[in-house]
Amino acid sequence: MRIALVAPVEEPIPPRTYGGIERVVHLLDSALADRGHEVVLLASGGSESHGRLLPLTDAPITAEGRDLDPEDVVHKKESAARMAAQLLPDLGIDVVLNHSWRLIDHLDPLPCPVLTTVHYPLDRDPYRSMFLSRSQATYVSISWSQQRALDSLRFAGNVYNGIDLNALPFSARSDGYLAFLGRVSPDKGLDLAIRAAREVGLPILVAAKLDGIHRGWFDAVIAPLLRSDGVELIGEVNAAERAELLGGAIALLHPSRWSEPFGLAAVEAMACGTPVVALRRGAADEVIDHGTSGIVVDDEDELAGGVRRALLLDRVACRAHVASRFTHVRMAAEYEELAFRIAR
């Protein structure tokens, strides 16, 4: 098949540091090409593809830094979506795998079907209203909990995100610290992670992206916590640094306050043999095998106890859990199955 992959344009494909959706698109691009498909990647300038790359911007939006004017960012995203919609009709595509929801607003009827993957929680606004107002599209969920949250949407199926196990080596032993990997925002619960680490008396390394929109919350809530002993902010990390961070951790703290639609950081940690401690929100129970590859707790006050229980888990079992369910090879095969079905 000839498959178009449409990516967000905030980060390049693959991302240099932060960028979960972009890592998924990169692995999908690679694995679909390996399966014999002709892939056309529509993404930001500076991206790489195993097939053909059509840049939608001169450079990734974040090439200018994280403290960007939100209105300017939206304008650039809309411009990229319009360009993608203009390019697609002339490419002879059999199916479009779309990972940028803005494309929906600019599509005239195409001679091929479009599957739009939802990478956001659907139980809250603005995302719930955003996708309800685009109910004409055909969607792919990344967890069953996400799909249940808004089952009135037209879902073609569910495909879990996948990772490349070879890029995340197994670590049989930890280096005695906890880890947090994600964004600095109230939704991701960095403050909860730091407090839980302090309660159990373990150091925590924080690898996190800070956008300008959350700088006020960082200054008011997180900065005072960083003055505590044993808390180290290391900022954004690249692929090699991420693997080293996760492999050396006793456990990954993943206390998202929102309904996490998947939780890529959790899967990456478990692939390294590192158990995950998470709040029971969104897809946590689908991604983590409670009592085997991590601990899922109901309340914020239970996080510290969850860490203590996670210390007893078998790191080999964590890796095996991911290998059986969340590889990029399996992800590509399931997207391929959906593509063939919807193309027919």
N, C-alpha and C positions, 0 to 999 in steps of 0.2 A: 504494500500500500504506500501511497504518498501521503505523509502525515505532516500537518503544520502544528508546531508547538508555539503558542503565544505566551510570552512571559511578562511579568512586571518589569518595569524599567528603572526602579529605584537602585538596584544593584546589578552588577554584571552577572552573566552566566559563564562559569560558576562564580559564586560570590567570593570576594577576597577574605572577608571576615564574616560579619553577621549576614544572614539571609537564608532562612529555612525554605521558603517557597522556591527560591532560586536554586538551592542545592537539589531539591526534588526535581525541578525541571531539567537541570544538568544531567542527573542520573537517568532520567527518563529519555532524554535525547540520546545518551550513550547506549542504553540498553535496547531501545527500539532500533537503532542503527545496527547493533549487533544481531538483532533478530531478522535483519534483511530488509527493513523498511527504508524508504527514502524520506529523510526527515528534513523539513525546512523550519528553522528556528527564527522566530521574530522576537527580538529582544533588544536591549540597549546596546549602543556602540561600546566596543571593548569586550564584548562577549565572545565565546568560543562555541563551536558546534561540531559534532561528529558528521553532520551533513552540510547543509547550506545555511548560512547566516544572512538574514536580512535585518540590518540595524534600524531601529525605530527612533533612536536619538543619537546625537553625536557621541555622547558619553552617558554613563549612569547618572541619574539625578543626584545621588549622594556624592558624586565626584567632587562637588563643591563644598562638602562638609555636611554635618548633621544639623546645624542651626540654620535651617532654610525657612523662607517665608512660606507658610502653609498654602496660601493662595497660588503662589508660583508653582509649587509642587503639583497641585491639582491641575493647573493649566498644562504642565508638561505631560502629566499622565494622560489627560484627555487628548492632547495632540498625538501622543504615541498610539492611543487606541484608534483614533481616526485614520492614521497612516496605515495601521495593520488592516483595518477594514477595507481600505482602498487597494492594498496589495493582494489580499487573499483571492479575489475572484479570478485573477489572471495566472494563478500558480498551478492549476490543474490538480488541486488537492482532493483526496478521497474523504478525509475527515480532519476536523480541526480539534485539537486538544487545547482548550483555552484555560490559562491560569491567571488571567487578568479580567476581572468582571466588567471593567469599563468597556471592553470590546462589545458587549451585548448591546449597548446603546447606539452603536454605529453600524451595525450589520444590516445591510439590505439582504433580502433573501439570497443565499448562496446556493450554488449547485451541489453543495456537499453539507453534511450535518456538522454541527458544532456541539461539543461536549464541554461544559464549563465546570471546572473543579472549584468547589467552595473551600476556602482556607480560613474561614472565620466562624465564630460561634453564632448560631442561629436562634438562640433563646433570648437575645437582647438587642436593643437598638444601639447604634443605627443599622447594624447588619441585618436584623430581622426585617425591618421595613424596606431596606435597600433591596433585598432579594425578593421579598413579596411583590414589590413594584415591578419586578422583572420576571414574573412567573411564566412568561412565554418561553423562556429558555429551557434547555435540557441540562441537568446538573449531574455531577458526580460528587458524592460525599467522601470525606476522608475518615469518618468513623460512623458507626451506626447511631451513637448517641447524638451526633450532629444532625443526622437525617431525621431521627425521631423528634427533634426539637422543632422542626418545621416540615412535617411530612406532607403538607399540601403542595410543596414544590414538586416538579416533575423530575424525579431522580432516575437516571438510567442504571445506576448501581453504586456500589461502595468500593473504593480502592484505598487500602491503607498506604501511607507514605512508606517509601523504602530507603534503606541506606546501603552504602558499599562497605561490607564487612572488612574488606582488605584495607580500607583507609582508617579503620578503627581497631588497632591491634588489641588482643586480649592481654590483660594485666592480672596475673595471679595474686599479686600483693598490692596493697595500697601504701601511700606515703603518709598516712595519718591525718589527713585534712578532709573537710567537707567541701563541696563545690556547689556553685550556683552558676548557671549558664542561661542567658536570655536577654531580655530588655529591662531597662530601668523604668518601671511603671507600676502604679498601684495594682493593675491587673495581674502582673507576674509575681507579686508577693515577695520581692527582695527583702523588705523589712521583716517579714515573717521568717525567712530563711536565716537572717542574721540573728534574730532573737532566739530561734531554736538552737543554733550553733552555740550561742553564749550559754544557754541553759544546760546543755550537755557538756560544756567545757572543752569544745573542740575548735580548732582554727577553721576558718572558712575562706576560700579563695573565690572571688566574685569576678566572673568574666561576663561583662554586660555592656550592651549598647545604650548610649544616652542620647536621645533626640532632644532638640531644643524645646519641644512641646512639653516635656516632662522635667525640665531643668528646675522649675520652681518646686515641684514635689521632691526632687532629689535634694535640693538645698535644705528644705524644711524637715524632711523625714529621714533620708538616708545619710546625709553628711554627718549628723551627730552620731549615728551608729558606727560610722567608719572610724571614729576616734577610739573605739574600744580595742583593747588588745586582742589579737588573733583574727582580726578582720582585715583582709587585703583586697583592694580593688585593682584588678589588673587590666580592666578595659576589654576591648574587643580582641578576639583571638582568631588566627588563621586556622586552616585545617589541621596542620601538624601540631600547633599549640593546643587546639581543642582536644585532639586525641590524647596528648600528654596530660592535660589537665584532668580529663575524665578518667583516664586509666589510673592515675595516681590517687584518686579520691576514695575515701572510705564509702561515701554515699553521695549522691546528687540530691540536693534539696530542690523540689519542684512544686512549690506551694501556690500554684495559680489560684487567684480568687475568681477568675472568670471560668466559663465552661470551655476548657481547652479543647479545640476541635480534634487535635491529635496529640502533639507533644513530642516533637522530633528530638529535642535535647534529651528527653528521658530514654528514648530508644537508643540514641548514640551512647549514652552512659552505660546502659545495660549491655550493649555490644562489647564494651571494653571490660565487662565483668563487674561493673559498679552498680550496686542496687540503688533504687530510686525511692525517695520518700515524698509522697504527694498527697494533696488534698483530694477528696472524692468529688471531683468536679469534671464535667464533660466526659472525655474519653479515658480518664485515668484508669478505670477498671478494665477497659478493653486493651490498653497498651501495656499495663503492668500486671503481671501474674502475682497477685497479692500473696505474700508469704513465701514466694519462691524467687522472684526477680525484684521485689521491692515491697514496700509497705504503703498502703493507701489508708488514710485516716479521715474521719468525718469532720473534725473541728481543728481550728488553728492551735488550740491548747494541747492537742495530741501529737503535734509534730515532733517534739523532743523525744517523747516515748517511742515514736515511730523510728527515729534515728537509732535509738538503743536496740530496737528489734532488728533493724536492718544490718547492724554489725554482725549478726549471727548467720546471715544468709550466705549461700554458696555462690561464689563468683562464677564458677563454671556454668551453673544453672542459669545465671543471668544472660550469659552469652548464648547459650543454647536456646533460650526463649526467643531471642531476637532472630537467630539464624533460622528458626522454624516458621517465622511469621512475617518478618519485616525487611526482607532483602529487596534491593532495587530490581533484581531479576524477576522476582515474583510480582512486584508492582508493575513492571513493563508488560508482563504476560497478561495481567488482568486488564490493563488499559487496552492492550491489543484485542482481547476478547470483546470488550465493550465496543471498540472501534469497528471490528468486523460486524458485530451484531447491528449497530446503528447504521452502518453504511449499507447493509442489506435492506 
